[in-house]
Amino acid sequence: MFDEILFGIIPFIIFLLFFGVGILGTLFWVWMLIDCATKEPSEGNDKLIWIIVIIFTHLLGALIYFLVRRPKRIEMHGK
């Protein structure tokens, strides 16, 4: 009896886990896209290039922007 309940709950928990990660990843992607579009200085094509990178690489591009470019931008421009 316990095995039947356990094997019925595990797929549901896995589904919720993947769904939650997907939702959080999409929210993070949107946040980085808005951050780049509104706060990145318009010097040359940097803003456009970063927006294209974030759009076409989705979560990976958002992570790269968050970890690489955003700290440099905050250090240089203070926002």
N, CA and C of each residue as an Amber inpcrd file, in Angstrom:
protein
   237
   0.8240000  -1.1980000   0.0000000   0.0000000   0.0000000   0.0000000
   0.8640000   1.2570000   0.0000000   1.8690000   1.2850000   0.8850000
   2.7620000   2.4430000   0.9560000   3.5180000   2.6250000  -0.3540000
   3.9310000   1.5260000  -0.9870000   4.6480000   1.6010000  -2.2580000
   3.7860000   2.2090000  -3.3580000   2.5160000   1.8610000  -3.3850000
   1.6180000   2.4160000  -4.3970000   1.4520000   3.9210000  -4.2210000
   1.3100000   4.3530000  -2.9930000   1.1670000   5.7880000  -2.7060000
   2.4510000   6.5180000  -3.0610000   3.5900000   5.9360000  -2.6580000
   4.8860000   6.5520000  -2.9230000   5.1430000   6.6740000  -4.4190000
   4.8590000   5.6090000  -5.1700000   5.0940000   5.6520000  -6.6130000
   4.0860000   6.5270000  -7.3410000   2.9930000   6.8580000  -6.7200000
   2.0340000   7.7950000  -7.2970000   2.4060000   9.2430000  -7.0130000
   3.0910000   9.4830000  -5.9060000   3.4490000  10.8400000  -5.5070000
   4.7590000  11.2950000  -6.1570000   5.7010000  10.3970000  -6.3070000
   7.0210000  10.7640000  -6.8370000   6.9410000  11.4250000  -8.2140000
   6.2150000  10.8880000  -9.1800000   6.1310000  11.5970000 -10.4780000
   5.5220000  12.9870000 -10.3580000   4.5510000  13.1420000  -9.4700000
   3.9260000  14.4410000  -9.2600000   4.9300000  15.4280000  -8.6690000
   5.7330000  14.9910000  -7.7140000   6.7520000  15.8490000  -7.1070000
   7.8070000  16.2290000  -8.1470000   8.2270000  15.2860000  -8.9700000
   9.2010000  15.5770000 -10.0210000   8.6300000  16.5860000 -11.0080000
   7.3530000  16.4190000 -11.3740000   6.7000000  17.3680000 -12.2750000
   6.6900000  18.7680000 -11.6660000   6.3070000  18.8760000 -10.3910000
   6.2850000  20.1800000  -9.7340000   7.6700000  20.7960000  -9.6520000
   8.6870000  19.9780000  -9.4130000  10.0560000  20.4680000  -9.3470000
  10.4910000  21.0600000 -10.6890000  10.2820000  20.3140000 -11.7720000
  10.6540000  20.8170000 -13.0990000   9.8330000  22.0350000 -13.4950000
   8.5470000  22.0230000 -13.1740000   7.6850000  23.1620000 -13.4830000
   8.1520000  24.3990000 -12.7250000   8.4860000  24.2360000 -11.4450000
   8.9610000  25.3490000 -10.6320000  10.2760000  25.9080000 -11.1380000
  11.1980000  25.0350000 -11.5110000  12.4830000  25.4820000 -12.0560000
  12.2620000  26.2240000 -13.3710000  11.3540000  25.7260000 -14.1910000
  11.0560000  26.3870000 -15.4590000  10.4690000  27.7790000 -15.2560000
   9.5540000  27.9000000 -14.3240000   8.9450000  29.1990000 -14.0340000
   9.9870000  30.1630000 -13.4830000  10.7940000  29.7030000 -12.5250000
  11.8290000  30.5660000 -11.9500000  12.8660000  30.9720000 -12.9990000
  13.2340000  30.0400000 -13.8670000  14.1830000  30.3590000 -14.9300000
  13.6350000  31.3990000 -15.8930000  12.3750000  31.2830000 -16.2240000
  11.7530000  32.2560000 -17.1240000  11.6460000  33.6240000 -16.4630000
  11.2930000  33.6660000 -15.1920000  11.2290000  34.9470000 -14.4810000
  12.6040000  35.6000000 -14.3980000  13.6290000  34.8030000 -14.1380000
  14.9940000  35.3260000 -14.1020000  15.3900000  35.8600000 -15.4720000
  15.0300000  35.1470000 -16.5440000  15.3330000  35.5680000 -17.9150000
  14.6720000  36.9150000 -18.2190000  13.4050000  37.0520000 -17.8580000
  12.6790000  38.3040000 -18.0930000  13.3130000  39.4380000 -17.2830000
  13.6910000  39.1620000 -16.0280000  14.3220000  40.1630000 -15.1820000
  15.6260000  40.6550000 -15.8030000  16.4690000  39.7440000 -16.2970000
  17.7410000  40.1410000 -16.8950000  17.5190000  40.8840000 -18.2110000
  16.5210000  40.4960000 -18.9670000  16.2110000  41.1830000 -20.2220000
  15.7630000  42.6180000 -19.9450000  14.8950000  42.8080000 -18.9660000
  14.4400000  44.1510000 -18.6010000  15.5890000  44.9650000 -18.0090000
  16.4120000  44.3350000 -17.1710000  17.5530000  45.0170000 -16.5730000
  18.5060000  45.5130000 -17.6550000  18.7860000  44.6630000 -18.6140000
  19.6890000  45.0440000 -19.7020000  19.0810000  46.1590000 -20.5520000
  17.8140000  46.0330000 -20.8810000  17.1720000  47.0100000 -21.7620000
  17.0240000  48.3790000 -21.1040000  16.8670000  48.4220000 -19.7930000
  16.6190000  49.7040000 -19.1400000  17.8550000  50.3300000 -18.5030000
  18.8260000  49.5340000 -18.0980000  19.9500000  50.0770000 -17.3440000
  21.2950000  50.0140000 -18.0440000  21.3850000  49.2410000 -19.1020000
  22.6490000  49.1510000 -19.8430000  22.8640000  50.4520000 -20.6080000
  24.0500000  51.0660000 -20.4720000  24.2970000  52.3090000 -21.2100000
  24.3120000  52.0600000 -22.7220000  23.8790000  53.0500000 -23.4690000
  23.7870000  52.9260000 -24.9280000  25.0830000  53.3610000 -25.6010000
  26.1960000  52.8090000 -25.1850000  27.4860000  53.1300000 -25.7860000
  27.7950000  52.0800000 -26.8470000  27.8150000  52.4990000 -28.0800000
  28.0670000  51.5520000 -29.1630000  26.9130000  50.5850000 -29.3020000
  27.2540000  49.3360000 -29.5640000  26.2210000  48.3170000 -29.7440000
  26.1240000  47.3660000 -28.5600000  26.7320000  47.7100000 -27.4270000
  26.7440000  46.8090000 -26.2800000  25.3430000  46.3960000 -25.8380000
  24.4570000  47.3630000 -25.7150000  23.1010000  47.0690000 -25.2580000
  22.4000000  46.1100000 -26.2180000  22.4820000  46.4000000 -27.5100000
  21.8350000  45.5550000 -28.5080000  22.4220000  44.1450000 -28.5110000
  23.7280000  44.0360000 -28.4330000  24.3750000  42.7220000 -28.4300000
  23.9410000  41.9130000 -27.2180000  23.9310000  42.5290000 -26.0340000
  23.5250000  41.8040000 -24.8290000  22.0610000  41.3900000 -24.8880000
  21.2080000  42.2450000 -25.4290000  19.7920000  41.8680000 -25.5580000
  19.6490000  40.6740000 -26.4920000  20.3630000  40.6740000 -27.6050000
  20.3170000  39.5490000 -28.5410000  20.8410000  38.2760000 -27.8850000
  21.9510000  38.3900000 -27.1450000  22.5110000  37.2200000 -26.4530000
  21.5000000  36.6640000 -25.4530000  20.8780000  37.5280000 -24.6740000
  19.9100000  37.0730000 -23.6690000  18.6910000  36.4400000 -24.3260000
  18.2040000  37.0390000 -25.3940000  17.0100000  36.5050000 -26.0590000
  17.2750000  35.1300000 -26.6720000  18.3680000  34.9900000 -27.4060000
  18.5950000  33.7520000 -28.1530000  19.2020000  32.6200000 -27.3250000
  19.7800000  32.9210000 -26.1680000  20.3570000  31.8540000 -25.3520000
  19.5760000  31.6210000 -24.0690000  18.4790000  32.3110000 -23.9150000
  17.5360000  32.1840000 -22.8140000  18.2430000  32.1590000 -21.4520000
  18.1250000  31.1010000 -20.6970000  18.6360000  31.0760000 -19.3320000
  20.1550000  31.1770000 -19.2810000  20.8380000  30.5320000 -20.2020000
  22.3010000  30.5930000 -20.2300000  22.7810000  32.0270000 -20.4760000
  22.1790000  32.7120000 -21.4230000  22.5380000  34.0990000 -21.7000000
  22.2260000  35.0160000 -20.5370000  21.0980000  34.7690000 -19.8570000
  20.7360000  35.5780000 -18.6880000  21.7460000  35.3590000 -17.5630000
  22.1750000  34.1200000 -17.3740000  23.1830000  33.8290000 -16.3470000
  24.5200000  34.4830000 -16.6820000  24.9200000  34.4140000 -17.9430000
  26.1790000  35.0500000 -18.3560000  26.1030000  36.5560000 -18.1270000
  24.9940000  37.1570000 -18.5110000  24.8220000  38.5980000 -18.2960000
  24.8720000  38.9190000 -16.8090000  24.1690000  38.1420000 -15.9910000
  24.1020000  38.3830000 -14.5570000  25.4630000  38.2390000 -13.8820000
  26.2350000  37.2340000 -14.2890000  27.5090000  36.9460000 -13.6260000
  28.6890000  37.7190000 -14.2000000  28.6340000  38.0820000 -15.4930000
  29.7860000  38.7110000 -16.1400000  29.5810000  40.2020000 -16.3490000
  28.5370000  40.5720000 -17.0370000  28.3700000  41.9700000 -17.4530000
  27.7630000  42.8570000 -16.3690000  26.7370000  42.3670000 -15.6880000
  26.0240000  43.2010000 -14.7210000  26.9350000  43.7420000 -13.6150000
  27.8100000  42.9280000 -13.0090000  28.7050000  43.4870000 -11.9830000
  29.6370000  44.5650000 -12.5460000  30.1250000  44.3920000 -13.7740000
  30.9930000  45.4050000 -14.3910000  30.2120000  46.6940000 -14.6140000
  28.9590000  46.5580000 -15.0890000  28.1270000  47.7410000 -15.3380000
  27.8460000  48.4840000 -14.0400000  27.5350000  47.7620000 -12.9960000
  27.2420000  48.3770000 -11.7030000  28.4960000  49.0730000 -11.1690000
  29.6450000  48.4450000 -11.3440000  30.9130000  49.0410000 -10.8820000
  31.2560000  50.3160000 -11.6630000  31.0330000  50.2900000 -12.9730000
  31.4050000  51.4190000 -13.8230000  30.3910000  52.5560000 -13.7500000
  29.1020000  52.2150000 -13.7680000  28.0540000  53.2400000 -13.8920000
  27.2110000  53.3980000 -12.6400000  27.3370000  52.5040000 -11.6840000
  26.6250000  52.6470000 -10.4320000  25.1540000  52.3440000 -10.4680000
  24.6780000  51.6840000 -11.5170000  23.2590000  51.3150000 -11.5460000
  23.0590000  49.9720000 -12.1770000
